[in-house]
Amino acid sequence: MSTWAIVAVIAAGLGAGFANVIVGAGSLITFPTLVGLGYAPVLANMSNTVGLVPGSLSGTVAYRRELAGQGRRTARLSVATLAGGITGGALLLVLPPGVFRAVVPGLIGASAALMALQPRVSRLLARRGRTDHDHGGPLLYAGVFLTGVYGGYFGAAQGVILLTLLATFVADGLQRLNAAKNVLATVANLVSGLLFVVVGHVDWVLAGLIAAGSVVGGQLGATVGRRLAPAVLRAVVVAGGGAVAVVLAIQWW
């Protein structure tokens, strides 16, 4: 690799680590960078997933204060995202490329819209007894599993979907739910990344460069993200999710 290519991949990893902690759209920075450098899409996707795991872990550790008291919640939901991540990673290995293209932009766009309406939706569900203060109930588990499938398969903006689900079905502060979101996204990336290491094709130079950048980006993202007021954090997630949906729609449709 040339020097400028190395710098580009590290910089993309830093940006992705930063974005993932706050919004969850980091793959839209790193994946196009790798493809633009000439790497095959599937190889780029697998190497990108593995490389972003350390950044996700970095952001999760930085948010450890907000994770206090959420051990049982994140452990239970991690089972769902673990199963989903394995399923999504397996689908990437066996299905034709682009099988999710028809639905992913709409899914992310709908999640961004739901996040904008989340306070009203949460109040409506609470009145109907469909929310659970601690764990969210079966609808949340199903949603987290399906998001894990998507995260294991591609994963761009899975954080938007996860945070929207958590904020809708669990009555807790948005910063604390963002910390839980980071744990779940890390689990999905980790399990699919391990699957790619064992039975897929990973370029370890690319993965290492992305990891180096994403670790720093994760720390920076947590520093900025935890200082955002809930309304501002919600606005950032809505704007980021909407932008991702538009970009993917333009690229894929």
C-alpha positions in Angstrom: 0.0 0.0 0.0 1.1 3.5 -0.7 1.6 6.0 2.1 -1.4 8.0 1.2 -3.6 4.9 1.1 -2.4 4.0 4.6 -3.3 7.5 5.8 -6.7 7.3 4.1 -7.6 4.0 5.7 -6.5 5.1 9.2 -8.4 8.4 8.8 -11.5 6.5 7.7 -11.2 4.2 10.7 -10.9 7.2 13.0 -14.0 8.8 11.5 -15.9 5.5 11.6 -15.0 4.9 15.3 -16.2 8.4 16.1 -19.5 8.1 14.2 -20.3 4.6 15.5 -20.3 5.7 19.1 -22.7 8.5 18.5 -24.8 7.5 15.5 -23.7 4.1 14.2 -22.9 4.9 10.6 -19.1 4.3 10.6 -19.2 1.6 7.8 -20.3 4.3 5.4 -16.9 5.9 5.9 -14.6 2.9 5.9 -16.4 0.6 3.4 -16.4 3.1 0.5 -12.8 4.0 1.2 -11.7 0.4 0.9 -13.7 -0.2 -2.3 -12.4 3.1 -3.7 -8.9 1.8 -3.1 -9.7 -1.2 -5.3 -10.6 -3.9 -2.8 -13.3 -6.4 -3.6 -16.6 -5.5 -1.8 -16.9 -8.7 0.2 -13.3 -8.6 1.2 -13.7 -5.0 2.1 -16.8 -5.7 4.1 -15.3 -8.5 6.1 -12.0 -6.6 6.8 -14.0 -3.5 7.8 -16.1 -5.5 10.2 -13.1 -7.0 11.9 -11.2 -3.7 12.0 -14.1 -1.8 13.6 -14.5 -4.2 16.6 -11.6 -2.5 18.6 -13.2 0.9 18.0 -16.6 -0.4 19.2 -14.9 -1.8 22.3 -13.1 1.5 22.8 -16.3 3.5 22.7 -18.1 1.0 25.0 -15.3 1.3 27.6 -15.4 5.1 27.4 -19.2 4.9 28.1 -18.8 2.6 31.1 -20.1 5.2 33.6 -23.5 5.3 31.7 -23.5 1.5 31.7 -23.7 1.3 35.5 -26.7 -0.7 36.6 -27.4 -2.0 33.1 -25.7 -5.4 33.4 -28.8 -7.6 33.3 -30.4 -5.6 30.5 -27.4 -5.6 28.2 -26.7 -9.3 29.0 -30.2 -10.4 28.1 -30.3 -8.2 24.9 -26.8 -9.4 24.0 -28.1 -12.9 23.6 -30.5 -11.7 20.9 -27.9 -9.6 19.1 -25.4 -12.5 19.3 -27.8 -14.8 17.6 -28.6 -12.1 15.0 -24.9 -11.3 14.4 -24.1 -15.0 13.7 -27.1 -15.3 11.4 -26.2 -12.1 9.5 -22.5 -13.1 9.1 -23.5 -16.5 7.8 -25.9 -14.8 5.3 -23.1 -12.6 4.0 -21.0 -15.8 3.3 -23.8 -17.6 1.4 -26.1 -15.0 -0.2 -25.5 -13.0 -3.3 -24.1 -9.5 -2.7 -26.7 -6.8 -2.3 -29.6 -9.0 -1.2 -30.6 -6.4 1.4 -30.4 -3.4 -1.0 -34.1 -3.1 -1.6 -35.0 -2.7 2.1 -32.1 -1.3 4.0 -32.4 2.4 3.0 -36.1 2.4 3.9 -35.4 0.6 7.1 -32.8 3.1 8.2 -35.0 6.0 7.1 -38.0 4.7 9.1 -35.8 4.3 12.1 -34.6 7.9 11.9 -38.2 9.0 11.6 -39.2 6.9 14.5 -36.4 8.3 16.6 -37.7 11.8 15.8 -41.2 10.7 17.1 -39.8 8.5 19.8 -41.0 10.5 22.9 -44.6 10.4 21.6 -44.4 6.8 20.6 -42.9 5.8 24.0 -45.7 7.6 25.8 -48.3 5.9 23.7 -46.8 2.4 24.2 -46.5 3.1 28.0 -50.2 3.9 28.2 -51.0 0.6 26.5 -48.7 -1.4 28.7 -46.3 -2.4 26.0 -43.1 -1.1 27.4 -40.9 -2.5 30.1 -38.8 -0.1 32.2 -35.9 -2.5 32.6 -35.7 -4.9 29.6 -38.2 -3.8 26.9 -40.2 -7.0 26.4 -40.4 -9.5 23.5 -40.9 -6.8 20.8 -37.5 -5.3 21.7 -35.8 -8.7 21.8 -37.2 -9.5 18.3 -36.1 -6.1 17.0 -32.6 -6.4 18.5 -32.2 -9.9 16.9 -33.2 -8.6 13.4 -30.9 -5.6 13.8 -28.1 -8.1 14.8 -28.8 -10.0 11.5 -28.5 -6.7 9.6 -25.4 -5.7 11.6 -23.7 -9.0 10.9 -24.5 -8.7 7.2 -23.5 -5.1 6.6 -24.2 -2.9 9.6 -24.2 0.7 8.4 -26.3 2.7 10.8 -27.3 -0.4 12.9 -26.7 2.0 15.9 -29.5 4.2 14.7 -31.9 1.2 14.6 -30.7 -0.1 18.0 -30.9 3.2 19.8 -34.4 3.8 18.3 -35.6 0.4 19.6 -34.1 0.9 23.0 -35.5 4.4 23.4 -38.9 3.3 22.2 -39.3 0.2 24.4 -37.2 1.0 27.5 -37.9 3.9 29.9 -34.4 5.3 30.6 -32.2 8.2 29.8 -31.0 8.5 26.2 -27.3 8.7 27.1 -27.6 5.5 29.1 -29.4 3.8 26.2 -26.7 5.0 23.9 -24.2 3.2 26.1 -26.3 0.0 25.9 -26.5 0.5 22.1 -22.8 0.5 21.9 -22.5 -2.8 23.8 -25.0 -4.5 21.5 -23.4 -3.1 18.3 -20.0 -4.4 19.6 -21.4 -7.8 20.2 -22.9 -8.0 16.7 -19.7 -6.8 15.1 -17.5 -9.1 17.3 -19.4 -12.3 16.6 -19.7 -11.7 12.8 -16.0 -10.6 12.8 -15.0 -13.9 14.4 -17.0 -15.8 11.9 -15.2 -14.0 9.0 -11.8 -14.7 10.6 -12.6 -18.4 10.8 -14.4 -19.1 7.5 -14.1 -15.8 5.5 -11.4 -13.7 4.0 -9.9 -10.9 6.0 -7.1 -8.6 4.9 -5.2 -8.1 8.2 -3.3 -5.0 7.1 -6.6 -3.3 6.3 -8.2 -4.5 9.5 -5.2 -3.4 11.5 -5.2 0.1 10.0 -8.9 0.5 10.6 -8.6 -0.7 14.1 -5.8 1.8 14.9 -8.0 4.7 13.7 -11.2 3.4 15.2 -9.9 3.0 18.7 -8.9 6.7 18.8 -12.2 7.6 17.1 -14.2 5.6 19.7 -12.7 7.6 22.5 -13.3 10.9 20.8 -16.8 10.0 19.9 -17.6 9.0 23.5 -16.1 12.3 24.8 -18.3 14.3 22.5 -21.4 12.1 22.6 -21.8 12.0 26.4 -21.7 15.9 26.5 -24.7 16.2 24.1 -28.1 17.0 25.7 -30.7 14.3 25.0 -32.5 16.5 22.5 -29.3 17.3 20.6 -28.3 13.6 20.7 -31.7 12.7 19.3 -31.3 15.3 16.5 -27.8 14.0 15.6 -29.1 10.4 15.4 -32.1 11.5 13.2 -29.9 13.6 10.9 -27.3 10.9 10.7 -29.8 8.1 10.0 -31.6 10.2 7.4 -28.3 11.0 5.6 -27.3 7.3 5.6 -30.7 6.4 4.2 -30.4 8.9 1.4 -26.8 8.0 0.5 -27.6 4.3 0.4 -30.7 4.9 -1.7 -28.7 6.9 -4.2 -25.9 4.3 -4.3 -28.1 1.2 -4.5 -31.3 2.2 -6.3 
